[in-house]
Amino acid sequence: MINHFVLKNYYYLVGLCITLLSLFLRIYLLGTVPAGLSVDEASTGYNAFAIATQHRDEWLIKMPISFKSFGEYKPAVSIYIIALLTKIFGPSEFIIRFPAAMAGVLTTVSTFFLAYKIFTRKPMYALAVMALVAVSPLSIHFSRIGFESSMGVATVLIGATFFIWAKDMNYLRKLLFYVFAGISWAISFHANQTTKIFLPIFILTFLWNEKDFLRKNLKEIILCFLIVGLGVLLFFSQLNKNGVIKRLSMTSAFVDVNGVKPPFEIARVTIHNLLQHLNPDFLFFGQTDNYRHGNGIYGIFSFIEGLLFLIGTYFIIKSPSLRKSYGWLVILFFVALIPGVISQPSPHANRIHHLIPWAQLIAGVGLIQIIERVRNNQKIIIWRLFVGVLALQLMWQIAQYYQVYSVIAAPDFQYGYKEAVAYAVQYESSVDEIFITDYYTQPYIYTLLYKKVLPISYHQGGLIKYRFRPTDFDFLSSKKNVLVIAAPSEIPNTTKLLPTHVIEYPDGKPVFFVYLIK
C-alpha cells in the first residue's frame, strides 16, 4: 500500500522533499551562521524592535513606509514583518533573518509553479528548475542574511506566478489571480531598493511575452496594474528627495559629488560594470568584495547550474523556435543585471539577486535540450547524473559553508558587538563612562539593539554614559573609572594597560580588547 501511494504521488512527494530541503538550507543555524550581524541587519532589527514596542523608528518617525536608518532609507516590508515577529517572540538574530529565509523558500516554491507553466507538458523539468533554485548559492546566501533582496525577489516572482497562471482560469479565479499579482508587485516596490529599478522593466518584458493574452484579458490586467500603481504612488507620496540624492551619491555609478557624470564617462562605466558582472571569476568562481555579498566559494552559479545556463543560452540564441519561446528569459537575465551595472561598487551580487529564477529557467532549457537529444534509454542516465552531481555539489557546498565560511566571514558581519555590549552592560552602573570604538562602524546601533533601548528613551539620553568614537589612549590616560572597548589595531605598543577581557572571532583572533580604567 505504501509503495502504491509513493508511486501514485511520486511527483508531489519529490516537490515536497525539495521544499523541505530548501527550508533546511535556509533556517539551519540561521541565528549563528553567518556569525554576527552586519550593520544593515542590526539597523533593520533595531528599527523593527522600535516599531514593535513604540510604533516609531529610531528617529521617532511614526510608522514610516521608508526607514531613514543611516540615511539610505530602507524599504519597509521586511522591517514590519520582523516587527510583528519581534512582538511575538522578542528580538533575536534568528528573527531578524527569518523573513529573508522564508522569502527564499517561497521563491523556491513559486519557481516550480512558474516553471510548470513555462515548460508546458514537461512537469519533471519544473521540478529540476525548482531544485536548482533550492540549492542555488546565490539564493541560499542572501536567504540567510537579513537583507531585503530576498523579499524583493520573492514578491516579484509570486506576482509573476499569479499573472501567468491567471490566463487559464475561469473569470472569477482569473480576476482574483490578477488582483493577487497586482498586490504582490505593489508590495515588491516597498520590499527592496533594486526592485524599484528591476520591476518596471520586468513587467514590460513580461507583458511583451504575454502580449497574445492582453486583449482577451484587458480589463483584468488594467485592474492588476491599478493596484501596482497605488503601491507606487504610496511610495512617491512619502519620497524623501534628500534621501534619494544621498542614496544616489552613495551607490550610483553615474553620480558623484559634482553631479551627473559626462555621457562618455557614463558609457565607459556602464560597459566596465557590465563586463565585471559577466566576468567568469564573479559568475562561477566566488569573486566577492566582502563576505556579506558572497561566500567566496561559489560565484553566482554553482558548477552544474552554470554549465546548464551556458548550454541553455546557446540553444536559445541558436534556435528560432526556442528564441521565440524562451528569448524573454535571456532578456530578463540582462535586465536583472541593470541594478548592479548602474551602481557601485561593481560587481555586486546583492543588487543582481533578481537573476533568480530566470537564470535557473534558462538552465532548465539547457537540461531539456540535452535530454531531448539523447536516445530514450540514455535519458534516465542523464537524469541520474543531474541528480547525483547536484547532490555531491550540495554536500561539498554545505561542508564549506558551515566549516569554512562561518569562520572567515565573521569580521564582515561585525562579529563581537553582541559580546562587547553584554560586557559593557555588566559595568554600566559601576563606571562613569563607557567608550566603544567605532573602528568597525556604527557601534551605537548594536548597543541600542542588544540593550533593547526604546527609541524614545534613546532620544532622552538612554545612552548617556556611552561614547562611540575612535579609541585614543592619550586622551583616555586622564580618565578615571571608565570602561574602554577597543579594536586591536588601536592599541599602541607603549601602553602598559592590561585588558580585563578579550573578545575573539570564531578562529581565535581578537576582535575587541576590554579595559577597565580605575
C-alpha positions as CSV (number, residue, x, y, z in Angstrom):
1,M,0.0,0.0,0.0
2,I,2.8,2.4,0.9
3,N,4.6,1.6,-2.4
4,H,1.4,2.2,-4.3
5,F,1.0,5.6,-2.6
6,V,4.6,6.6,-3.3
7,L,4.3,5.6,-7.0
8,K,1.0,7.4,-7.4
9,N,2.2,10.6,-5.7
10,Y,5.8,10.4,-6.7
11,Y,5.8,13.8,-8.4
12,Y,4.2,15.6,-5.4
13,L,6.5,13.9,-2.9
14,V,9.6,15.0,-4.9
15,G,8.3,18.6,-4.8
16,L,7.7,18.3,-1.1
17,C,11.2,17.0,-0.5
18,I,12.7,19.8,-2.5
19,T,10.7,22.3,-0.5
20,L,11.8,20.8,2.8
21,L,15.4,20.8,1.6
22,S,15.1,24.5,0.7
23,L,13.7,25.2,4.2
24,F,16.5,23.3,5.9
25,L,19.2,25.0,3.9
26,R,17.8,28.4,4.9
27,I,17.0,28.0,8.6
28,Y,19.5,25.6,10.0
29,L,21.7,27.5,12.5
30,L,20.2,30.7,10.9
31,G,20.9,32.8,14.1
32,T,24.5,31.8,14.3
33,V,25.8,31.3,10.7
34,P,26.9,33.7,9.4
35,A,28.4,34.6,12.8
36,G,27.5,38.1,14.0
37,L,25.1,40.6,12.4
38,S,26.0,43.0,9.6
39,V,25.4,46.7,10.3
40,D,22.4,46.7,8.0
41,E,20.9,43.7,9.8
42,A,21.4,45.4,13.1
43,S,19.7,48.5,11.9
44,T,16.8,46.5,10.5
45,G,16.5,44.6,13.7
46,Y,16.5,47.7,15.9
47,N,14.0,49.6,13.8
48,A,11.8,46.5,13.9
49,F,12.1,46.4,17.7
50,A,11.3,50.2,17.8
51,I,8.2,49.7,15.7
52,A,7.1,46.6,17.8
53,T,7.4,48.5,21.1
54,Q,6.6,52.1,20.3
55,H,5.4,52.2,16.7
56,R,8.2,54.6,15.8
57,D,11.6,54.1,14.1
58,E,14.9,55.1,15.7
59,W,14.3,58.7,14.6
60,L,10.9,58.7,16.2
61,I,9.0,58.8,12.9
62,K,5.7,57.1,13.4
63,M,5.1,54.0,11.3
64,P,7.1,55.2,8.2
65,I,7.0,53.4,4.8
66,S,10.7,54.2,4.3
67,F,13.1,54.0,7.2
68,K,15.8,56.7,7.4
69,S,18.2,54.4,9.2
70,F,21.8,55.7,8.4
71,G,20.3,58.0,5.7
72,E,19.9,55.4,3.0
73,Y,16.1,55.0,3.6
74,K,15.5,51.2,4.0
75,P,12.3,49.7,2.4
76,A,9.6,48.8,4.9
77,V,8.3,45.3,4.1
78,S,10.9,43.2,5.9
79,I,11.1,45.6,8.9
80,Y,7.3,45.4,9.5
81,I,7.4,41.6,9.2
82,I,10.3,41.4,11.7
83,A,8.5,43.9,14.0
84,L,5.5,41.5,14.1
85,L,7.7,38.5,14.8
86,T,9.6,40.6,17.4
87,K,6.3,41.5,19.1
88,I,5.5,37.8,19.4
89,F,8.9,36.2,20.1
90,G,11.2,39.0,21.1
91,P,14.3,40.3,19.2
92,S,17.0,37.9,18.1
93,E,19.4,37.2,15.3
94,F,17.1,34.4,14.1
95,I,14.1,36.6,14.0
96,I,15.9,39.3,12.1
97,R,16.9,36.8,9.4
98,F,13.8,34.6,9.4
99,P,11.8,36.7,6.8
100,A,14.6,36.6,4.3
101,A,14.9,32.8,4.8
102,M,11.2,32.3,4.3
103,A,11.3,34.5,1.2
104,G,13.9,32.2,-0.1
105,V,11.6,29.2,0.5
106,L,8.7,31.0,-1.2
107,T,11.0,31.7,-4.1
108,T,11.7,28.0,-4.5
109,V,8.1,27.0,-4.4
110,S,6.9,29.8,-6.7
111,T,9.7,28.8,-9.2
112,F,8.0,25.4,-9.5
113,F,4.6,26.8,-10.3
114,L,6.1,29.3,-12.8
115,A,8.3,26.7,-14.5
116,Y,5.3,24.3,-14.7
117,K,3.5,26.9,-16.9
118,I,6.6,27.9,-18.9
119,F,7.7,24.3,-19.7
120,T,4.3,23.1,-20.7
121,R,3.8,19.3,-20.8
122,K,7.3,18.9,-19.2
123,P,6.5,18.7,-15.4
124,M,9.7,17.0,-14.4
125,Y,11.7,19.9,-15.7
126,A,9.7,22.2,-13.4
127,L,11.0,20.1,-10.5
128,A,14.5,20.3,-11.9
129,V,14.4,24.1,-12.0
130,M,12.9,24.2,-8.5
131,A,15.8,22.0,-7.3
132,L,18.3,24.4,-8.9
133,V,16.8,27.4,-7.1
134,A,16.5,25.4,-3.8
135,V,20.3,24.8,-3.8
136,S,21.4,28.0,-5.6
137,P,24.4,29.5,-3.9
138,L,23.1,33.0,-4.6
139,S,19.6,32.2,-3.2
140,I,20.9,30.4,-0.1
141,H,23.5,33.1,0.7
142,F,21.0,36.0,0.7
143,S,18.2,33.9,2.3
144,R,20.5,33.5,5.4
145,I,21.2,37.3,5.8
146,G,18.7,39.8,6.9
147,F,18.9,41.9,3.7
148,E,15.8,43.0,1.8
149,S,16.7,41.5,-1.6
150,S,15.2,38.1,-0.8
151,M,11.9,39.7,-0.1
152,G,12.1,41.7,-3.4
153,V,12.9,38.5,-5.4
154,A,10.0,36.6,-3.8
155,T,7.3,39.2,-4.2
156,V,8.2,39.8,-7.9
157,L,8.2,36.1,-8.5
158,I,4.9,35.5,-6.7
159,G,3.3,38.2,-8.7
160,A,4.6,36.7,-12.0
161,T,3.3,33.3,-11.0
162,F,-0.2,34.5,-10.3
163,F,-0.1,36.5,-13.5
164,I,0.9,33.6,-15.7
165,W,-1.5,31.2,-14.1
166,A,-4.4,33.6,-14.4
167,K,-4.8,33.2,-18.1
168,D,-6.0,29.6,-17.8
169,M,-8.6,30.3,-15.0
170,N,-12.3,30.9,-15.2
171,Y,-13.4,34.5,-14.9
172,L,-13.7,34.8,-11.1
173,R,-10.4,33.0,-10.4
174,K,-8.7,34.9,-13.2
175,L,-9.8,38.2,-11.7
176,L,-8.6,37.1,-8.2
177,F,-5.2,35.9,-9.6
178,Y,-4.7,39.2,-11.4
179,V,-5.5,41.1,-8.2
180,F,-3.1,38.9,-6.3
181,A,-0.4,39.6,-8.9
182,G,-1.0,43.3,-8.6
183,I,-0.8,43.2,-4.8
184,S,2.4,41.2,-4.8
185,W,4.0,43.6,-7.3
186,A,2.8,46.6,-5.3
187,I,4.4,45.1,-2.2
188,S,7.6,44.3,-4.0
189,F,8.1,48.0,-4.7
190,H,8.4,48.5,-1.0
191,A,10.5,45.4,-0.4
192,N,13.8,46.2,-1.9
193,Q,15.7,49.2,-3.5
194,T,16.9,47.3,-6.6
195,T,13.3,46.1,-7.2
196,K,12.3,49.6,-7.9
197,I,14.7,49.5,-10.9
198,F,14.0,45.9,-11.9
199,L,10.2,45.7,-11.6
200,P,9.1,48.2,-14.3
201,I,11.4,46.7,-17.0
202,F,10.5,43.2,-15.8
203,I,6.8,44.0,-16.2
204,L,7.2,45.4,-19.7
205,T,9.2,42.3,-20.7
206,F,6.7,40.0,-19.1
207,L,3.8,41.7,-20.9
208,W,5.6,41.6,-24.2
209,N,5.9,37.8,-23.8
210,E,2.2,37.5,-22.9
211,K,1.0,40.0,-25.5
212,D,-1.3,37.5,-27.1
213,F,-3.4,37.5,-23.9
214,L,-3.5,41.2,-23.3
215,R,-6.6,42.0,-25.4
216,K,-8.5,39.0,-24.1
217,N,-7.9,40.0,-20.5
218,L,-7.5,43.7,-20.8
219,K,-9.9,44.7,-18.0
220,E,-8.5,42.4,-15.5
221,I,-4.9,43.4,-16.4
222,I,-5.8,47.1,-16.1
223,L,-7.1,46.3,-12.6
224,C,-3.9,44.5,-11.8
225,F,-1.8,47.5,-12.7
226,L,-4.1,49.9,-11.0
227,I,-3.2,48.1,-7.8
228,V,0.5,48.2,-8.7
229,G,0.1,51.9,-9.4
230,L,-1.4,52.5,-5.9
231,G,1.7,50.9,-4.4
232,V,4.0,53.1,-6.5
233,L,2.0,56.2,-5.6
234,L,2.2,55.4,-1.9
235,F,6.0,55.2,-2.2
236,F,6.2,58.5,-4.1
237,S,3.8,60.2,-1.7
238,Q,6.4,59.9,1.1
239,L,9.5,60.1,-1.0
240,N,12.3,62.0,0.7
241,K,14.2,63.9,-2.0
242,N,17.2,64.5,0.1
243,G,17.3,60.8,0.9
244,V,17.2,59.9,-2.8
245,I,20.0,62.3,-3.6
246,K,22.1,60.9,-0.7
247,R,21.4,57.3,-1.8
248,L,22.4,58.1,-5.4
249,S,25.6,59.8,-4.2
250,M,26.4,56.7,-2.1
251,T,25.6,54.0,-4.7
252,S,25.2,55.3,-8.2
253,A,27.9,54.7,-10.7
254,F,26.7,57.7,-12.7
255,V,26.6,60.4,-10.0
256,D,29.3,61.8,-7.8
257,V,29.7,64.8,-5.5
258,N,29.9,67.1,-8.6
259,G,26.6,65.8,-10.0
260,V,25.8,63.6,-13.0
261,K,28.9,62.4,-14.8
262,P,29.5,63.3,-18.5
263,P,27.9,61.0,-21.1
264,F,31.2,59.5,-22.3
265,E,32.1,58.6,-18.7
266,I,28.6,57.1,-18.1
267,A,29.1,54.9,-21.2
268,R,32.5,53.8,-20.1
269,V,31.4,52.9,-16.6
270,T,28.3,51.0,-17.9
271,I,30.5,48.8,-20.2
272,H,33.0,48.3,-17.5
273,N,30.4,47.3,-14.9
274,L,28.6,45.0,-17.3
275,L,31.8,43.2,-18.1
276,Q,32.6,43.0,-14.4
277,H,29.2,41.2,-13.8
278,L,29.9,38.8,-16.7
279,N,33.4,38.0,-15.5
280,P,33.7,34.2,-15.0
281,D,35.5,34.8,-11.7
282,F,32.4,36.5,-10.5
283,L,29.8,34.3,-12.1
284,F,31.5,30.9,-11.4
285,F,34.5,31.1,-9.1
286,G,33.4,33.1,-6.0
287,Q,35.0,36.5,-6.5
288,T,33.5,38.9,-4.0
289,D,34.4,42.2,-2.4
290,N,33.4,41.0,1.0
291,Y,31.7,38.0,2.7
292,R,28.4,39.8,3.1
293,H,28.0,39.7,-0.7
294,G,29.3,36.2,-1.4
295,N,30.8,33.1,0.3
296,G,34.0,33.2,-1.7
297,I,33.4,29.5,-2.7
298,Y,30.8,29.6,-5.4
299,G,30.0,32.6,-7.6
300,I,26.6,33.5,-8.8
301,F,26.2,30.0,-10.2
302,S,27.2,26.5,-8.9
303,F,29.1,24.3,-11.3
304,I,26.1,22.3,-12.8
305,E,23.9,25.4,-12.7
306,G,26.4,27.5,-14.7
307,L,27.0,24.7,-17.2
308,L,23.3,24.2,-17.9
309,F,22.8,28.0,-18.1
310,L,25.5,28.3,-20.8
311,I,24.0,25.4,-22.7
312,G,20.5,26.8,-22.4
313,T,21.6,30.3,-23.5
314,Y,23.4,28.8,-26.5
315,F,20.4,26.9,-27.8
316,I,18.0,29.8,-27.2
317,I,20.2,32.1,-29.3
318,K,20.8,29.5,-31.9
319,S,17.3,28.1,-32.4
320,P,14.5,30.5,-33.8
321,S,11.8,28.4,-32.1
322,L,13.5,28.4,-28.7
323,R,14.2,32.1,-29.1
324,K,10.5,32.7,-29.7
325,S,9.5,30.7,-26.6
326,Y,12.3,31.5,-24.2
327,G,14.2,34.5,-25.6
328,W,12.4,36.7,-23.0
329,L,14.3,34.7,-20.2
330,V,17.6,35.8,-21.6
331,I,16.3,39.4,-21.8
332,L,15.3,39.2,-18.1
333,F,18.8,37.9,-17.2
334,F,20.3,41.1,-18.5
335,V,17.5,43.2,-17.0
336,A,18.4,41.7,-13.6
337,L,22.0,42.9,-14.1
338,I,20.9,46.5,-14.6
339,P,20.8,47.5,-10.8
340,G,24.3,46.2,-10.4
341,V,25.6,47.7,-13.6
342,I,24.4,51.2,-12.7
343,S,25.7,51.1,-9.2
344,Q,29.0,51.0,-7.3
345,P,30.9,49.0,-6.1
346,S,30.9,46.6,-9.0
347,P,30.3,43.7,-9.3
348,H,27.7,43.4,-6.6
349,A,25.8,40.1,-6.0
350,N,23.1,41.5,-3.8
351,R,22.0,44.0,-6.4
352,I,21.6,41.3,-9.1
353,H,19.7,38.9,-6.8
354,H,16.8,39.2,-9.3
355,L,18.7,36.8,-11.6
356,I,16.7,34.2,-9.7
357,P,14.8,32.3,-11.1
358,W,15.3,33.5,-14.7
359,A,18.9,32.1,-14.8
360,Q,17.7,28.8,-13.5
361,L,14.9,28.7,-16.0
362,I,17.5,29.2,-18.8
363,A,19.4,26.3,-17.2
364,G,16.2,24.3,-17.4
365,V,16.1,24.9,-21.1
366,G,19.7,23.6,-21.3
367,L,18.7,20.4,-19.4
368,I,15.7,19.9,-21.8
369,Q,18.0,20.2,-24.8
370,I,20.5,17.7,-23.5
371,I,17.9,15.1,-22.6
372,E,15.8,15.5,-25.8
373,R,19.0,15.0,-27.9
374,V,19.8,11.5,-26.5
375,R,18.2,8.2,-27.1
376,N,15.4,7.0,-24.9
377,N,17.5,4.5,-23.0
378,Q,20.0,7.2,-22.1
379,K,17.5,9.8,-20.8
380,I,17.4,8.1,-17.4
381,I,21.2,8.2,-17.2
382,I,21.2,11.9,-17.8
383,W,18.6,12.4,-15.1
384,R,20.5,10.3,-12.6
385,L,23.7,12.2,-13.5
386,F,22.0,15.5,-12.9
387,V,20.6,14.5,-9.5
388,G,23.9,12.8,-8.5
389,V,26.1,15.8,-9.4
390,L,23.6,18.2,-7.7
391,A,23.7,16.1,-4.5
392,L,27.5,15.8,-4.4
393,Q,27.9,19.5,-5.1
394,L,25.4,20.4,-2.4
395,M,27.2,18.2,0.2
396,W,30.5,19.9,-0.6
397,Q,28.8,23.3,-0.5
398,I,27.2,22.7,2.9
399,A,30.6,21.5,4.4
400,Q,32.4,24.6,3.1
401,Y,29.6,26.9,4.3
402,Y,29.5,25.7,7.9
403,Q,33.1,24.8,8.4
404,V,34.9,27.5,6.4
405,Y,32.6,30.4,5.6
406,S,31.1,30.6,9.1
407,V,34.6,31.3,10.4
408,I,36.2,33.5,7.8
409,A,33.1,35.7,7.3
410,A,32.8,36.8,10.9
411,P,34.8,40.1,10.5
412,D,32.5,41.2,7.7
413,F,29.5,40.7,9.9
414,Q,30.9,42.8,12.8
415,Y,31.2,39.8,15.0
416,G,31.8,40.6,18.6
417,Y,29.5,43.6,19.2
418,K,26.9,41.4,21.0
419,E,29.6,40.2,23.4
420,A,31.0,43.7,23.7
421,V,27.6,45.3,24.6
422,A,26.9,42.4,27.1
423,Y,30.2,43.1,28.8
424,A,29.5,46.9,28.9
425,V,26.1,46.3,30.5
426,Q,27.8,44.4,33.3
427,Y,29.8,47.5,34.3
428,E,27.2,50.2,33.3
429,S,26.2,51.0,36.9
430,S,29.7,51.0,38.3
431,V,31.6,53.2,35.8
432,D,31.2,56.9,34.8
433,E,31.7,56.4,31.0
434,I,31.8,53.6,28.5
435,F,34.0,54.1,25.4
436,I,33.2,51.8,22.5
437,T,35.3,52.1,19.4
438,D,33.7,52.9,16.1
439,Y,36.5,51.2,14.2
440,Y,34.1,48.5,13.0
441,T,31.3,51.1,12.1
442,Q,28.1,52.2,13.8
443,P,28.6,50.8,17.3
444,Y,25.6,52.8,18.6
445,I,23.1,50.7,16.6
446,Y,24.4,47.4,18.1
447,T,24.2,49.0,21.6
448,L,20.6,50.0,21.0
449,L,19.7,46.6,19.7
450,Y,21.4,44.4,22.3
451,K,20.4,46.7,25.2
452,K,16.9,46.8,23.9
453,V,16.7,50.6,24.4
454,L,13.3,52.1,23.5
455,P,13.6,54.8,20.8
456,I,12.1,57.5,22.9
457,S,14.5,56.5,25.8
458,Y,17.4,56.7,23.3
459,H,16.5,60.3,22.4
460,Q,16.0,61.2,26.0
461,G,19.5,60.1,26.9
462,G,19.3,56.3,27.2
463,L,22.9,56.0,26.1
464,I,24.2,59.0,28.1
465,K,27.1,57.0,29.5
466,Y,28.3,55.7,26.2
467,R,30.8,57.3,23.9
468,F,31.2,56.0,20.3
469,R,34.5,57.2,18.9
470,P,38.0,56.0,17.8
471,T,40.0,54.8,20.8
472,D,42.6,57.4,21.9
473,F,44.8,56.1,24.7
474,D,46.5,59.5,25.2
475,F,43.1,61.1,25.8
476,L,41.9,58.2,28.0
477,S,45.0,58.4,30.2
478,S,43.4,61.3,32.0
479,K,40.2,59.4,32.6
480,K,39.2,57.5,35.7
481,N,36.5,54.9,36.3
482,V,35.8,54.2,32.7
483,L,35.3,51.1,30.6
484,V,37.1,51.0,27.2
485,I,36.3,48.6,24.4
486,A,39.0,49.0,21.7
487,A,40.0,47.3,18.4
488,P,43.4,45.6,18.4
489,S,44.8,47.9,15.8
490,E,44.0,51.0,18.0
491,I,46.2,49.8,20.9
492,P,49.6,51.4,21.0
493,N,52.7,49.3,21.7
494,T,53.6,51.7,24.5
495,T,50.5,51.1,26.6
496,K,51.1,49.5,30.0
497,L,47.4,48.7,30.5
498,L,46.4,45.1,30.6
499,P,43.0,44.1,29.2
500,T,40.4,42.7,31.6
501,H,38.8,40.8,28.9
502,V,39.4,39.8,25.2
503,I,36.6,39.1,22.8
504,E,37.7,36.8,20.0
505,Y,36.5,35.8,16.5
506,P,35.5,32.2,15.9
507,D,39.1,31.5,14.7
508,G,40.5,32.8,18.0
509,K,41.8,36.1,16.7
510,P,41.0,39.1,18.9
511,V,38.2,41.5,17.8
512,F,38.0,43.6,21.0
513,F,40.2,44.3,24.0
514,V,38.3,45.5,27.0
515,Y,40.0,47.8,29.6
516,L,38.7,48.8,33.0
517,I,40.4,52.1,34.0
518,K,40.0,53.0,37.6
